[in-house]
Amino acid sequence: MSGAEKGRRGAGRGVLFVITVLLLGSGIVRLGSGTGLAVARGVGDLSDLAGVEQAPESCGPDPAIAPLFAALQAREARAAETEKLQAERGRKLAQSHADLSRQIAELNAAEAALRATIALAEGAAESDLSRLTAVYESMKPKDAAALFQEMAPDFAAGFLGRMRPDSAASVLAGMPPEQAYSISVLLAGRNVGVPTE
């Protein structure tokens, strides 16, 4: 520790000592000047007031602020009622949300079941069409041509489009030229309207 730091610390202690001495001196002067007597007399005067009726420990609201107090109580009651209504509304909203979620889950399950049923029906229909096409392919071309002449052109074109090319060519060769031409036009135009992009 340097000499300058010791000097500053010693000067600080000296100032504190001087302030302490001044405060003690001031207290002694006040007690000696009769302030203590005045305080003792004041306490004696208080004992004379013992017979005076004292105010009650609790007091009611001041009549001047009674309307304000009533307004605050009414406002608090309205706020409590609003909170109660909002809590009820929140409960109903949560219940509605749960019901809606349950209904959506039920609809999704029903949709999945419907898709499975449609896929099964489409698979069965495709299986039936494939089997019937195989029957037409295995027929003699002359017999198949006679049968296809009785069909509507678009119906006949549907089956001829599914048949193997050699079987379809044999059936078309056995049909009258105008009917074979109309079925060929239908076969060629089947995929014209299909979007390419």
Rosetta blueprint (number, residue, H / E / L):
1 M L
2 S L
3 G H
4 A H
5 E H
6 K H
7 G H
8 R H
9 R H
10 G H
11 A H
12 G H
13 R H
14 G H
15 V H
16 L H
17 F H
18 V H
19 I H
20 T H
21 V H
22 L H
23 L H
24 L H
25 G H
26 S H
27 G H
28 I H
29 V H
30 R H
31 L H
32 G H
33 S L
34 G L
35 T H
36 G H
37 L H
38 A H
39 V H
40 A H
41 R H
42 G H
43 V H
44 G H
45 D H
46 L H
47 S H
48 D H
49 L H
50 A H
51 G H
52 V L
53 E L
54 Q L
55 A L
56 P L
57 E L
58 S L
59 C L
60 G L
61 P L
62 D L
63 P L
64 A L
65 I L
66 A H
67 P H
68 L H
69 F H
70 A H
71 A H
72 L H
73 Q H
74 A H
75 R H
76 E H
77 A H
78 R H
79 A H
80 A H
81 E H
82 T H
83 E H
84 K H
85 L H
86 Q H
87 A H
88 E H
89 R H
90 G H
91 R H
92 K H
93 L H
94 A H
95 Q H
96 S H
97 H H
98 A H
99 D H
100 L H
101 S H
102 R H
103 Q H
104 I H
105 A H
106 E H
107 L H
108 N H
109 A H
110 A H
111 E H
112 A H
113 A H
114 L H
115 R H
116 A H
117 T H
118 I H
119 A H
120 L H
121 A H
122 E H
123 G H
124 A H
125 A H
126 E H
127 S H
128 D H
129 L H
130 S H
131 R H
132 L H
133 T H
134 A H
135 V H
136 Y H
137 E H
138 S H
139 M L
140 K L
141 P H
142 K H
143 D H
144 A H
145 A H
146 A H
147 L H
148 F H
149 Q H
150 E H
151 M L
152 A L
153 P H
154 D H
155 F H
156 A H
157 A H
158 G H
159 F H
160 L H
161 G H
162 R H
163 M L
164 R L
165 P H
166 D H
167 S H
168 A H
169 A H
170 S H
171 V H
172 L H
173 A H
174 G L
175 M L
176 P L
177 P H
178 E H
179 Q H
180 A H
181 Y H
182 S H
183 I H
184 S H
185 V H
186 L H
187 L H
188 A H
189 G H
190 R L
191 N L
192 V L
193 G L
194 V L
195 P L
196 T L
197 E L
